[in-house]
Amino acid sequence: MADTTATAVRSTAHVITLAGRRAAPSITNTTDRDTIALHVQAENALSMALGLLRNPQGTAADLERATARACRAATLLRRACAAQAEGGAA
């Protein structure tokens, strides 16, 4: 009988080099207190919304509160993006 042991074959993959520039503009001023405050508030709102959604005994009122918190977070993130585009002024 012939030996039919399998041998691992490694294909030669071509390496694709990335562009020398970033796809998104870098953040220029991450120390602006107002922008940081908006970001923190948005994170807190999202955390609260997720906490409400993860509750196994959740009610319809919890779902409404989670939705409101998520909408609040989206508003705060829009304000933070706008502030960043203007150079950090919230």
C-alpha positions as CSV (number, residue, x, y, z in Angstrom):
1,M,0.0,0.0,0.0
2,A,1.1,3.5,-0.7
3,D,1.8,6.0,2.1
4,T,-1.0,8.6,2.0
5,T,0.0,10.9,4.8
6,A,-1.1,14.4,4.2
7,T,1.5,17.1,3.9
8,A,0.8,20.7,4.9
9,V,1.1,23.0,1.9
10,R,1.7,26.7,2.6
11,S,0.6,28.9,-0.2
12,T,2.6,32.0,-1.0
13,A,0.5,35.0,-0.2
14,H,1.3,38.4,-1.6
15,V,1.8,41.1,1.0
16,I,-0.2,44.3,0.4
17,T,1.5,47.4,1.7
18,L,-0.7,50.1,3.3
19,A,-0.8,53.6,2.1
20,G,1.6,56.1,3.7
21,R,-1.3,58.3,4.8
22,R,-4.2,57.8,7.3
23,A,-7.7,57.1,6.0
24,A,-9.2,59.5,8.5
25,P,-7.8,62.8,9.7
26,S,-6.0,62.7,13.0
27,I,-7.5,64.4,16.0
28,T,-5.6,67.6,16.6
29,N,-6.7,68.7,20.0
30,T,-7.7,65.9,22.4
31,T,-7.1,68.0,25.5
32,D,-10.0,70.3,25.1
33,R,-12.1,69.9,28.2
34,D,-15.4,70.6,26.6
35,T,-14.8,68.0,23.9
36,I,-13.6,65.4,26.5
37,A,-16.7,66.2,28.7
38,L,-19.0,65.5,25.7
39,H,-17.2,62.2,25.0
40,V,-17.5,61.1,28.6
41,Q,-21.2,62.0,28.8
42,A,-21.8,60.1,25.6
43,E,-20.0,57.0,26.9
44,N,-22.0,57.2,30.2
45,A,-25.3,57.4,28.3
46,L,-24.4,54.4,26.2
47,S,-23.3,52.5,29.2
48,M,-26.6,53.2,30.9
49,A,-28.6,52.2,27.8
50,L,-26.7,48.9,27.6
51,G,-27.3,48.3,31.2
52,L,-31.0,48.7,30.8
53,L,-31.0,46.4,27.7
54,R,-29.1,43.7,29.4
55,N,-31.5,43.4,32.3
56,P,-33.3,40.0,32.0
57,Q,-36.3,41.4,33.8
58,G,-36.5,44.4,31.5
59,T,-39.8,46.1,31.0
60,A,-41.2,48.3,28.2
61,A,-40.3,51.3,30.3
62,D,-36.7,50.1,30.5
63,L,-36.7,49.8,26.7
64,E,-38.0,53.4,26.4
65,R,-35.4,54.7,28.8
66,A,-32.6,52.8,27.0
67,T,-33.8,54.3,23.7
68,A,-33.7,57.8,25.2
69,R,-30.2,57.2,26.6
70,A,-29.0,56.0,23.2
71,C,-30.5,59.0,21.4
72,R,-28.9,61.3,24.0
73,A,-25.5,59.6,23.4
74,A,-25.9,60.1,19.6
75,T,-26.7,63.8,20.2
76,L,-23.6,64.2,22.4
77,L,-21.4,62.5,19.9
78,R,-22.7,64.8,17.1
79,R,-21.8,67.8,19.3
80,A,-18.4,66.4,20.0
81,C,-17.7,65.8,16.3
82,A,-18.9,69.3,15.4
83,A,-16.7,70.7,18.1
84,Q,-13.7,68.7,16.9
85,A,-14.3,69.9,13.3
86,E,-14.3,73.5,14.6
87,G,-11.0,73.0,16.4
88,G,-12.1,71.8,19.8
89,A,-14.6,74.4,20.8
90,A,-17.8,72.8,22.1
